[in-house]
Amino acid sequence: MSLPLLSVDNVTIRANTRLCFAGTNWVIHQDEQWTLIGPTGAGKSLFVNALFGRLPVVHGQIRYYFDGHPDGRTYLRSGEIVLLTAETQREVLQQYAGYHQARWQSTESVGVPTVAEFLNWQTIEGHSPYDMNPPGVDESIFATHRAQAVEMLGIAPLLNRKLIHLSHGEGYKVLLVRALMQWPKLLILDDPFGGLDEATRKMLIGYLTAILEGGQQRLLLVTSRPDEIPNGITHVLGIAEYQVATQGPKAAVLASAFAKGVFKVDPRLAREDLIPPAADWPVLPPDTPLIELQHVSVKYQDVTVLQDITWTMRQGEHWAIRGPNGAGKSTLLSLILADNPQAYANELKIFGQRRGSGESIWDIKRYIGWVAPEIHMYYQSQAPCQTVVCSGLFDSVGLYHNVTPAQLQVATKWMQALEIEALAERSFREVSIGEQRLVLLARALVKQPRLLILDEPCQSLDGLNRSRIIQLLDSLCQQTPVSLLYVTHHLDELPRSITHVMHLENGRMRVEKEW
C-alpha cells in the first residue's frame, strides 16, 4: 500500500453547536481516488468542509502528507486543497452582486470582472480566502491547464462576459475551470454535475476520467448519482447521519445495500394520497392564459439572449423547459417573475395583465411560487426552516411580518407533505444543500400559487428524495389548479404530468412533440 495523502484519525467535528462524526477514522493513500456518497442531509458537505479546514476538529486530528513526510502535519498550506461547492459559487457571486436581480440590471456590472479576468494567473494567485494558485506552479503551466479546461468545458465564448451576466450553469462551469486549472494536491468537487447540461456532463466525465487515469491529480468527488462516478475512481466513502457508514474499494461498496439505498429511485412511491393543506387557491377567469409572449427578444450589449419568442401557456398546462447552459432559460423565467426590466420593452402578459400597465411586481408574484438556483444562492438566513417557509407567504427573503396561527399551520402541513417537518426549528443555514432545496420548495408552495416555477428542483437530492418530489408534483397537478413550469437537464426528473416541452437553444425556441 502506498503512503497516505491525508488521514482522519479518531476525529470529532463541531458544526456550530453540534458534534458530528465522533471517532471517525479514514485514510486516502497516494494511489487512491475517492467518491463520497450518502443520502440527503447525511453530512457530506460538512465532512469535506472539515477536510478543507473550515470546521473545527474538537477531538483527534486530520493530518496532511503533501510534503511526503511520514508523520504529516495538521495544517494546510494555501492551494494544497481546492474545494468547489455550491457555497463557493455563492461566495464568489456575492462579492459582485448583493441581490439576485442584479444580473438583469445593466448598472450593476460596473467593476465586475470578465470571465477572462477572473481566470487569469495574477487574479487567482492573489484571490483570497480560498483556492489560491498552488506554490510551484508557474504562469506557463497555469496557462496550459487553463487552455485545457476552457476547451473541455466549452467556455471560450464566455471569456469576455461579465461574471454576473452568466447563467447559473455557465457560472458553475467557470468555477469548475478555475478549480481544474490549479492542479492542487487534492481536488474536492461537491456535486460538480449539478446544473450542467447533458453534453457538458459527458465532457466533464471524460475529462475527470482522463486526469484520474493519468494519476497526477488526486480527487474526492461528492455525488448523488451512480452515473456521475468516472472510471478511475478506486474507492468509495459512504456517510449517513453524520457518521461514516461504509468505506472500501469501489466495486464492493457500490454493490452494498448502503449504496443501493442511496442511489435507489423508486417510481412506486405513489403520493396520490397527498391532500394539500386546506386553503383557497387563487381563482382566475377560465379563459385567461397564464403567460403570453409576443415576439420577445432580450439583448445585453452585443449578446442576444432571447430572440423572437412567441409563446402562450394556458391554465391546466404543465410545461418543461429544456436546453443547454446559456440557452436563455433563466432569462425567460426572469421576465415571467418580474425580475427583468427588459419585460417593459417587450409585449408580455402575465395572468392576462400587460407588463407596464401600472401593476407592481408583487401583484404578479403573489400568484407565483418558485425555486431556482438564484433564490437559493441569496437565501442564506440563519432563521429556522419553518420561518423560511413562512416567508413565502410574503415573497420576501427573510420574514418581516407577523404570521397568524392559521398561516403557521399551513406552513407546517407543507413541510409534512415534503417530509421535512423535523427541520422546522433548525437553522436554514445549518442544514444541507439538499435539505435547503426542500425547504425552499415548501416556501414556494405555502401560498398555493397558480403558477409553480421550478428550476432544477431535484439538484443535490438523493434518488428517493427525487422520487418523492416528482410524485408530489404529479399529485399537485392532479388535485389542485396549480400549473407547472419546470426546468431540468435530466429527462428522468420530468413529472408525468408534463403536457408540453419547450426547447431553448441560442435564444430561440421550439416546442418538442415527443420527449
C-alpha positions in Angstrom: 0.0 0.0 0.0 1.3 3.5 -0.9 1.9 6.3 1.6 -1.0 8.3 3.0 -2.1 11.5 1.3 -4.5 12.5 4.1 -5.7 10.8 7.3 -8.6 11.3 9.6 -7.6 9.9 13.0 -10.3 9.4 15.6 -11.9 12.8 14.7 -14.9 14.6 16.0 -16.1 17.7 14.2 -18.1 20.6 15.5 -20.6 22.3 13.3 -22.0 25.3 15.3 -23.3 23.6 18.5 -23.5 20.1 17.0 -20.8 17.4 17.4 -20.6 15.2 14.3 -18.5 12.2 13.0 -17.5 11.2 16.5 -14.4 8.8 16.5 -14.1 8.8 12.7 -11.1 7.1 11.0 -10.3 7.3 7.3 -7.2 7.4 5.1 -6.7 8.4 1.5 -3.5 6.8 0.1 -1.3 8.3 -2.6 -2.6 5.9 -5.3 -6.3 6.1 -4.5 -9.1 8.1 -6.0 -12.3 8.5 -3.9 -16.0 9.2 -4.3 -18.2 10.2 -1.3 -21.8 9.2 -1.3 -24.7 9.4 1.1 -28.4 10.3 1.5 -29.7 13.9 1.5 -28.8 15.5 4.8 -26.2 12.9 5.8 -23.4 15.4 6.4 -21.4 15.0 3.2 -20.7 18.7 2.6 -19.9 19.2 6.3 -17.3 16.5 6.1 -15.5 17.9 3.1 -15.5 21.3 4.7 -13.8 19.9 7.7 -11.1 18.3 5.4 -10.6 21.8 4.0 -10.1 23.4 7.4 -13.4 25.3 7.5 -14.8 23.5 10.5 -13.1 22.9 13.9 -11.9 19.4 14.9 -12.6 19.1 18.6 -11.1 15.6 19.0 -8.5 13.7 17.1 -6.5 15.0 14.1 -6.7 15.5 10.4 -3.2 15.0 9.0 -1.9 16.0 5.6 1.1 14.3 4.0 1.5 16.5 1.0 5.2 17.0 1.7 5.9 13.3 1.7 7.0 13.4 5.4 5.9 10.1 7.1 4.5 12.0 10.1 2.5 14.5 8.0 1.2 17.8 9.5 -2.0 19.1 10.9 -2.2 22.3 8.9 -2.8 23.2 5.3 -0.8 25.5 3.1 -2.6 27.7 0.6 -3.7 25.9 -2.6 -2.9 22.4 -1.4 -6.6 21.6 -1.4 -9.1 23.2 -3.8 -12.7 22.8 -2.8 -15.6 23.5 -5.1 -19.1 23.5 -3.6 -22.4 25.4 -4.0 -21.0 27.7 -1.2 -18.0 28.6 -3.4 -20.3 29.8 -6.1 -22.3 31.8 -3.6 -19.3 33.4 -2.1 -17.8 34.5 -5.4 -21.0 35.9 -6.9 -22.0 37.8 -3.8 -18.7 39.7 -4.0 -20.1 41.4 -7.1 -23.9 41.2 -6.7 -25.8 41.8 -3.4 -29.2 40.6 -4.6 -30.5 38.0 -7.1 -32.0 40.5 -9.6 -28.6 42.3 -10.0 -27.8 40.1 -13.0 -30.6 41.8 -15.0 -29.6 45.3 -14.1 -27.0 46.8 -16.5 -25.8 49.3 -14.0 -24.7 46.6 -11.6 -21.9 45.3 -13.8 -19.6 48.3 -13.1 -16.4 46.9 -11.6 -17.3 43.3 -12.2 -14.5 41.2 -13.8 -15.0 39.4 -17.1 -14.5 35.6 -17.1 -11.1 36.1 -18.7 -10.0 38.4 -15.9 -11.4 36.1 -13.3 -9.4 33.2 -14.7 -6.0 34.9 -15.2 -3.0 33.8 -13.3 -2.5 37.1 -11.4 -6.1 37.2 -10.2 -6.1 33.6 -8.9 -2.7 34.0 -7.3 -3.9 36.9 -5.2 -7.5 35.8 -4.7 -8.5 35.0 -1.1 -9.6 33.3 1.0 -9.7 30.1 -0.9 -8.2 28.1 -3.8 -5.2 30.4 -4.5 -2.5 29.4 -7.0 -0.6 26.4 -5.7 3.1 27.0 -4.8 5.4 25.9 -7.6 3.0 26.3 -10.5 4.4 28.9 -12.8 2.4 31.0 -15.2 3.1 28.9 -18.3 2.0 25.7 -16.7 -1.0 27.5 -15.3 -1.9 28.8 -18.8 -1.7 25.3 -20.2 -4.1 24.0 -17.5 -6.5 26.9 -18.3 -6.5 26.2 -22.0 -7.3 22.5 -21.5 -10.1 23.3 -19.0 -11.6 26.1 -21.1 -11.7 23.8 -24.2 -13.1 20.8 -22.2 -16.0 22.8 -20.7 -16.6 24.9 -23.8 -16.5 28.3 -22.1 -14.4 30.1 -24.7 -17.5 32.1 -25.8 -17.9 33.3 -22.2 -14.4 34.8 -21.7 -15.5 38.4 -22.5 -18.7 38.2 -20.5 -19.1 39.7 -17.0 -19.4 37.2 -14.2 -22.8 38.4 -13.0 -24.2 38.1 -16.5 -23.7 34.4 -16.7 -26.5 31.8 -16.1 -26.1 29.6 -13.0 -24.8 26.7 -15.2 -22.4 28.9 -17.0 -21.1 30.4 -13.8 -20.6 27.0 -12.3 -18.6 25.9 -15.4 -16.3 28.9 -15.0 -15.7 28.0 -11.3 -15.1 24.4 -12.4 -12.5 25.6 -14.9 -10.9 27.7 -12.2 -10.6 24.7 -9.9 -9.3 22.3 -12.5 -6.6 24.7 -13.8 -4.9 25.0 -10.4 -3.9 21.3 -10.1 -3.9 21.1 -6.3 -2.6 18.2 -4.1 -6.3 17.2 -3.6 -9.2 18.4 -5.6 -12.6 18.2 -3.8 -15.7 18.5 -6.1 -19.0 18.6 -4.3 -21.9 17.8 -6.8 -19.9 19.1 -9.8 -22.5 17.9 -12.3 -25.4 19.7 -10.7 -27.0 22.3 -13.1 -24.8 21.2 -16.1 -26.4 20.2 -19.3 -26.1 16.7 -20.7 -23.3 17.5 -23.2 -21.2 19.2 -20.5 -21.7 16.4 -18.1 -20.4 13.9 -20.6 -17.4 16.1 -21.3 -16.7 16.5 -17.6 -16.9 12.8 -17.0 -14.4 12.2 -19.9 -12.0 14.9 -18.5 -12.2 13.6 -15.0 -11.6 10.0 -16.3 -8.5 11.2 -18.2 -6.9 13.0 -15.3 -7.7 10.1 -12.9 -6.2 7.6 -15.2 -3.2 9.9 -15.7 -2.5 9.6 -12.0 -1.2 13.1 -11.4 -4.3 14.6 -9.7 -5.9 13.3 -6.6 -9.7 13.6 -6.5 -12.5 13.4 -3.9 -15.9 13.6 -5.7 -19.2 14.0 -3.9 -22.2 12.8 -5.9 -25.8 11.6 -5.6 -25.9 9.7 -8.9 -24.0 6.5 -9.8 -23.6 7.5 -13.4 -21.6 10.5 -12.3 -18.8 8.3 -10.9 -16.0 8.4 -13.5 -13.7 5.5 -14.4 -10.5 5.8 -12.4 -12.3 6.1 -9.0 -10.9 3.3 -6.9 -12.7 3.7 -3.5 -16.0 4.9 -2.1 -16.7 6.5 1.3 -20.4 6.3 2.5 -21.8 8.7 5.0 -25.1 8.6 6.8 -26.5 10.5 9.8 -23.2 12.4 10.3 -21.2 9.2 10.6 -19.1 7.1 8.3 -21.3 4.2 7.4 -19.0 2.3 5.0 -15.7 2.6 3.2 -13.6 0.5 0.8 -12.9 -0.5 -2.8 -15.4 0.9 -5.3 -16.8 -2.4 -6.5 -17.5 -3.7 -3.0 -19.1 -0.5 -1.7 -21.3 0.1 -4.8 -22.6 -3.5 -4.5 -23.6 -2.9 -0.9 -27.1 -2.4 0.5 -26.0 1.1 1.6 -25.1 2.3 -1.9 -28.2 0.7 -3.4 -30.3 2.6 -0.8 -28.6 5.9 -1.6 -29.0 5.6 -5.4 -32.4 4.0 -5.4 -35.0 5.8 -7.4 -38.4 4.3 -6.6 -41.3 5.0 -9.1 -43.7 3.1 -6.7 -43.6 5.9 -4.2 -47.1 6.9 -5.2 -48.4 10.1 -3.4 -51.9 10.0 -4.7 -53.0 10.1 -1.1 -51.5 13.6 -0.7 -54.1 16.0 0.5 -52.9 19.6 0.1 -53.5 21.8 3.1 -57.0 23.2 3.1 -56.8 26.7 1.6 -58.4 28.9 -1.1 -56.4 28.6 -4.2 -56.4 31.9 -6.3 -59.1 32.0 -8.9 -58.5 33.3 -12.4 -61.1 33.8 -15.2 -61.3 30.4 -17.0 -60.0 31.7 -20.4 -57.2 33.8 -19.1 -53.8 32.5 -20.2 -51.1 32.3 -17.5 -48.3 33.6 -19.8 -48.4 35.3 -23.2 -45.2 36.4 -25.1 -45.3 38.0 -28.5 -42.0 38.3 -30.4 -40.0 38.8 -27.2 -36.3 39.5 -27.5 -33.6 40.2 -24.9 -30.2 41.6 -25.6 -27.2 42.7 -23.5 -24.7 44.7 -25.4 -23.8 42.5 -28.3 -25.2 39.3 -26.8 -28.7 38.2 -27.8 -30.1 36.0 -25.1 -33.7 35.5 -26.3 -34.7 36.0 -29.9 -38.3 36.4 -31.2 -40.0 34.2 -28.6 -43.8 33.9 -29.2 -45.4 31.5 -26.7 -48.6 31.0 -24.7 -49.1 28.9 -21.6 -52.7 28.2 -20.6 -54.3 27.2 -17.4 -54.1 23.4 -16.9 -50.9 23.1 -18.9 -47.7 21.9 -17.4 -44.5 22.9 -19.3 -40.9 21.7 -19.1 -38.2 24.0 -20.4 -35.1 22.3 -21.7 -31.9 23.4 -23.3 -28.1 23.7 -22.8 -26.4 26.0 -20.3 -26.7 29.6 -21.5 -29.7 28.9 -23.8 -31.8 31.6 -22.2 -33.9 29.6 -19.7 -33.1 31.8 -16.7 -33.7 35.0 -18.7 -37.1 33.7 -19.8 -38.0 32.9 -16.2 -36.8 36.4 -15.0 -39.3 38.0 -17.4 -42.1 36.0 -16.0 -41.1 36.6 -12.4 -41.0 40.4 -12.9 -37.3 40.5 -12.1 -36.0 41.6 -15.5 -36.6 45.3 -16.6 -36.5 44.3 -20.2 -40.0 43.0 -19.8 -41.2 46.6 -20.2 -39.6 46.7 -23.7 -41.5 43.6 -24.9 -45.1 42.5 -25.3 -45.6 40.3 -22.3 -48.7 39.4 -20.3 -48.8 37.5 -17.0 -52.2 36.3 -15.9 -53.8 38.4 -18.6 -52.2 41.7 -17.5 -49.7 43.5 -19.7 -46.4 44.3 -18.1 -46.0 48.1 -17.8 -49.7 48.7 -17.3 -49.4 50.0 -13.7 -49.0 46.7 -11.9 -46.4 46.2 -9.2 -44.1 43.2 -9.2 -45.9 42.0 -6.0 -49.2 41.9 -8.0 -47.5 39.3 -10.2 -45.5 37.4 -7.6 -48.5 36.7 -5.3 -49.7 34.1 -7.8 -46.3 32.6 -8.4 -44.2 30.2 -6.4 -40.7 29.5 -7.5 -37.5 27.6 -6.6 -34.3 28.3 -8.6 -30.5 28.4 -8.0 -30.7 32.2 -8.0 -33.0 32.4 -5.0 -31.2 29.6 -3.2 -27.9 31.4 -3.6 -29.2 34.6 -2.0 -31.4 33.0 0.7 -28.8 32.3 3.4 -30.8 33.1 6.5 -29.9 31.9 10.0 -33.6 31.7 10.7 -35.4 28.4 11.5 -36.5 26.5 8.4 -40.2 26.9 9.4 -39.6 30.7 9.3 -38.1 30.4 5.8 -41.2 28.5 4.6 -43.5 31.2 6.1 -41.5 33.9 4.2 -43.0 32.5 1.0 -46.4 34.0 2.1 -44.9 37.4 1.6 -42.4 36.8 -1.2 -39.6 38.0 1.0 -36.0 36.8 1.6 -36.4 36.8 5.4 -39.6 37.1 7.4 -40.7 40.7 8.3 -44.4 40.1 9.0 -46.3 38.5 11.9 -47.5 35.1 11.0 -51.0 34.0 12.1 -51.6 30.6 13.7 -53.5 29.6 10.6 -50.6 30.5 8.3 -48.2 28.7 10.6 -50.4 25.6 10.4 -50.4 25.7 6.6 -46.5 26.0 6.5 -46.3 23.0 8.9 -48.6 20.9 6.7 -46.5 21.7 3.6 -43.3 20.7 5.5 -45.1 17.4 6.4 -46.0 16.8 2.8 -42.3 17.1 1.9 -41.3 15.0 4.9 -39.1 17.8 6.3 -41.1 18.7 9.4 -38.1 17.6 11.6 -36.2 20.6 10.2 -38.7 23.1 11.4 -36.6 24.5 14.3 -33.2 24.0 12.7 -31.4 27.0 11.2 -31.7 27.1 7.4 -28.0 27.9 7.1 -27.0 24.8 9.0 -29.0 22.1 7.1 -27.6 20.5 4.0 -27.9 22.0 0.5 -30.4 19.3 -0.5 -32.5 19.9 2.6 -32.4 23.7 1.9 -33.8 22.9 -1.6 -36.7 21.0 0.0 -37.4 23.9 2.4 -37.4 26.4 -0.5 -39.9 24.1 -2.3 -42.2 24.3 0.7 -41.7 28.1 0.7 -42.9 28.2 -2.9 -46.0 26.1 -2.2 -47.1 27.7 1.1 -49.2 30.4 -0.6 -51.0 28.0 -3.0 -49.6 29.6 -6.2 -51.4 29.2 -9.6 -48.1 29.0 -11.3 -45.2 27.0 -9.8 -41.8 27.7 -11.4 -39.1 25.1 -10.6 -35.6 25.4 -11.9 -33.6 22.2 -11.2 -35.7 21.4 -8.1 -34.1 18.0 -7.6 -30.5 19.2 -7.7 -28.3 17.8 -4.9 -31.1 15.3 -3.8 -30.6 11.6 -3.5 -32.7 9.1 -5.5 -35.5 8.6 -3.0 -36.0 12.4 -2.5 -36.0 13.0 -6.2 -38.7 10.3 -6.5 -40.7 11.9 -3.7 -40.6 15.4 -5.2 -41.7 14.2 -8.7 -44.6 12.2 -7.1 -45.6 15.2 -5.0 -45.7 17.4 -8.1 -47.8 14.9 -10.0 -50.2 14.8 -7.1 -50.4 18.6 -7.0 -51.1 18.8 -10.7 -53.9 16.2 -10.4 -55.6 17.6 -7.3 -55.1 21.4 -7.4 -55.4 24.2 -10.1 -51.6 24.8 -10.0 -49.8 24.8 -13.3 -46.1 23.8 -13.5 -43.2 25.4 -15.3 -40.3 23.0 -14.8 -36.6 23.3 -15.9 -34.3 20.4 -15.8 -31.3 18.9 -17.6 -32.4 15.3 -16.6 -35.2 13.6 -18.5 -35.6 11.1 -15.6 -36.7 14.1 -13.4 -39.7 15.1 -15.6 -43.0 14.6 -13.7 -45.6 12.5 -15.6 -47.9 15.5 -15.6 -45.8 17.5 -18.0 -48.0 18.2 -21.1 -45.7 20.3 -23.2 -41.9 20.7 -23.6 -40.1 23.8 -24.9 -36.6 23.6 -26.0 -34.4 26.7 -26.0 -31.1 26.9 -27.7 -29.1 30.0 -28.7 -32.1 32.2 -27.6 -34.5 30.5 -30.0 -37.5 28.3 -29.1 -39.1 25.2 -30.4 -41.8 23.0 -29.0 -40.9 19.4 -28.8 -43.6 16.9 -29.9 -42.0 13.9 -28.1 -39.6 13.7 -25.2 
